[in-house]
Amino acid sequence: MITVPFAFDFTHDMLEPKEIPQRRLPRYGFHGHTERLNGRLAMLGFIALLAVEFKLGHGLLIW
């Protein structure tokens, strides 16, 4: 196996931060709990829709 040295040594010039910045929690938007709840409710709604369509024998959009 042939190895070719890089023209630049990127690891030598990198700086490490002195302190890790603290992230503030978002006051709105995507939260883990609400996203999990929305996903579970969507799954329940989808299963309920499939059950209704199975019971009726056709889709709900048929006139």
PAMARVO-457331 format. One line per 10 residues: number of its first residue (from 1); their letters; for each residue x, y, z of N, C-alpha, C. Coordinates in nm, 4 decimals, decimal comma, padded with zeros to 6 digits. Example, Ala and Ser with C-alpha at 12.3 -4.5 7.8 and 13.67 -1.06 7.14 Angstrom:
BEGIN
1 = as = 01,3190/-00,5690/00,7800/01,2300/-00,4500/00,7800/01,3200/-00,3300/00,7800 ~ 01,2850/-00,2250/00,7080/01,3670/-00,1060/00,7140/01,2900/00,0030/00,7870
This chain:
BEGIN
1 = mitvpfafdf = 00,0847/-00,1171/00,0000/00,0000/00,0000/00,0000/00,0893/00,1235/00,0000 ~ 00,0563/00,2168/-00,0851/00,1341/00,3398/-00,0980/00,0618/00,4508/-00,0228 ~ 00,1337/00,5193/00,0641/00,0761/00,6329/00,1354/00,1378/00,7609/00,0829 ~ 00,0542/00,8590/00,0613/00,1004/00,9880/00,0116/00,0811/01,0891/00,1237 ~ 00,1869/01,1580/00,1643/00,1712/01,2575/00,2710/00,0916/01,3774/00,2202 ~ 00,0122/01,4333/00,3096/-00,0649/01,5520/00,2748/00,0277/01,6723/00,2648 ~ -00,0137/01,7687/00,1837/00,0658/01,8899/00,1675/00,0602/01,9762/00,2931 ~ -00,0511/01,9679/00,3674/-00,0673/02,0475/00,4879/-00,0990/01,9554/00,6040 ~ -00,0452/01,9878/00,7185/-00,0767/01,9125/00,8395/-00,1884/01,9873/00,9120 ~ -00,3123/01,9443/00,8907/-00,4269/02,0150/00,9461/-00,4364/02,0006/01,0973
11 = thdmlepkei = -00,3922/01,8903/01,1525/-00,4063/01,8693/01,2962/-00,3115/01,9579/01,3757 ~ -00,2030/02,0003/01,3168/-00,1054/02,0825/01,3879/-00,1589/02,2242/01,4125 ~ -00,2345/02,2779/01,3166/-00,2806/02,4162/01,3255/-00,4157/02,4320/01,3956 ~ -00,4796/02,3229/01,4343/-00,6123/02,3328/01,4966/-00,5992/02,3756/01,6420 ~ -00,6920/02,4586/01,6858/-00,6940/02,5050/01,8237/-00,8067/02,4363/01,8992 ~ -00,7833/02,4061/02,0235/-00,8856/02,3493/02,1100/-00,9507/02,4623/02,1887 ~ -01,0831/02,4606/02,2041/-01,1477/02,5666/02,2817/-01,1102/02,5569/02,4291 ~ -01,1004/02,6727/02,4935/-01,0652/02,6745/02,6354/-01,1825/02,6316/02,7209 ~ -01,3047/02,6638/02,6782/-01,4241/02,6195/02,7497/-01,5311/02,5830/02,6478 ~ -01,6134/02,4887/02,6835/-01,7191/02,4443/02,5941/-01,8390/02,5371/02,6114
21 = pqrrlprygf = -01,8886/02,5947/02,5028/-02,0029/02,6857/02,5162/-02,1283/02,6103/02,5601 ~ -02,2047/02,6720/02,6466/-02,3286/02,6123/02,6962/-02,4432/02,6535/02,6046 ~ -02,5213/02,5559/02,5631/-02,6372/02,5837/02,4786/-02,7581/02,6131/02,5648 ~ -02,8301/02,7160/02,5265/-02,9553/02,7457/02,5951/-03,0645/02,6564/02,5384 ~ -03,1556/02,6146/02,6242/-03,2676/02,5348/02,5774/-03,3634/02,6235/02,4991 ~ -03,4141/02,5746/02,3867/-03,5074/02,6568/02,3097/-03,6392/02,6749/02,3837 ~ -03,6961/02,7932/02,3716/-03,8229/02,8214/02,4384/-03,9401/02,7753/02,3536 ~ -03,9180/02,7507/02,2269/-04,0216/02,7019/02,1367/-03,9528/02,6160/02,0314 ~ -04,0313/02,5450/01,9534/-03,9745/02,4658/01,8461/-03,9720/02,3186/01,8789 ~ -03,8687/02,2523/01,8344/-03,8592/02,1076/01,8455/-03,8033/02,0680/01,9814
31 = hghterlngr = -03,8849/02,0022/02,0604/-03,8425/01,9468/02,1881/-03,8571/01,7960/02,1793 ~ -03,7732/01,7246/02,2500/-03,7772/01,5792/02,2449/-03,9104/01,5218/02,2878 ~ -03,9648/01,5742/02,3973/-04,0908/01,5205/02,4485/-04,2062/01,5452/02,3516 ~ -04,2180/01,6667/02,3007/-04,3305/01,6976/02,2119/-04,3176/01,6257/02,0782 ~ -04,1961/01,6112/02,0273/-04,1775/01,5389/01,9023/-04,2133/01,3918/01,9192 ~ -04,1767/01,3328/02,0322/-04,2112/01,1933/02,0594/-04,3625/01,1772/02,0707 ~ -04,4277/01,2711/02,1399/-04,5729/01,2664/02,1546/-04,6418/01,2816/02,0192 ~ -04,5973/01,3756/01,9370/-04,6562/01,3944/01,8043/-04,6385/01,2706/01,7176 ~ -04,5234/01,2079/01,7251/-04,5000/01,0863/01,6482/-04,5909/00,9730/01,6913 ~ -04,6088/00,9580/01,8208/-04,6960/00,8515/01,8714/-04,8410/00,8764/01,8331
41 = lamlgfiall = -04,8859/01,0018/01,8430/-05,0230/01,0333/01,8030/-05,0434/01,0126/01,6530 ~ -04,9429/01,0443/01,5734/-04,9531/01,0217/01,4292/-04,9624/00,8728/01,3987 ~ -04,8855/00,7903/01,4705/-04,8939/00,6453/01,4499/-05,0311/00,5922/01,4884 ~ -05,0858/00,6405/01,6001/-05,2192/00,5970/01,6416/-05,3249/00,6388/01,5395 ~ -05,3146/00,7596/01,4884/-05,4090/00,8060/01,3872/-05,4005/00,7250/01,2596 ~ -05,2794/00,6897/01,2194/-05,2613/00,6105/01,0978/-05,3199/00,4709/01,1147 ~ -05,2956/00,4086/01,2291/-05,3510/00,2756/01,2558/-05,5037/00,2827/01,2627 ~ -05,5581/00,3891/01,3238/-05,7037/00,4059/01,3288/-05,7607/00,4225/01,1885 ~ -05,6928/00,4973/01,1029/-05,7374/00,5142/00,9648/-05,7374/00,3811/00,8913 ~ -05,6325/00,3015/00,9086/-05,6279/00,1696/00,8452/-05,7398/00,0803/00,8959
51 = avefklghgl = -05,7699/00,0871/01,0254/-05,8774/00,0051/01,0824/-06,0130/00,0458/01,0250 ~ -06,0378/00,1762/01,0102/-06,1649/00,2233/00,9544/-06,1773/00,1807/00,8086 ~ -06,0700/00,1956/00,7320/-06,0743/00,1550/00,5918/-06,0934/00,0047/00,5786 ~ -06,0337/-00,0733/00,6660/-06,0515/-00,2183/00,6627/-06,1957/-00,2544/00,6968 ~ -06,2528/-00,1863/00,7949/-06,3910/-00,2134/00,8369/-06,4906/-00,1746/00,7276 ~ -06,4676/-00,0598/00,6613/-06,5579/-00,0153/00,5557/-06,5397/-00,0932/00,4259 ~ -06,4212/-00,1442/00,4045/-06,3941/-00,2179/00,2811/-06,3474/-00,1299/00,1667 ~ -06,3343/-00,0007/00,1895/-06,2826/00,0916/00,0881/-06,2212/00,2119/00,1588 ~ -06,1531/00,2930/00,0817/-06,0895/00,4104/00,1384/-06,1896/00,5179/00,1759 ~ -06,1475/00,6123/00,2557/-06,2370/00,7190/00,3000/-06,2609/00,8250/00,1933
61 = liw = -06,1772/00,8302/00,0909/-06,1908/00,9337/-00,0110/-06,2817/00,8918/-00,1262 ~ -06,3431/00,7745/-00,1179/-06,4363/00,7306/-00,2222/-06,5731/00,7902/-00,1922 ~ -06,6347/00,8532/-00,2900/-06,7633/00,9218/-00,2696/-06,8736/00,8240/-00,2771
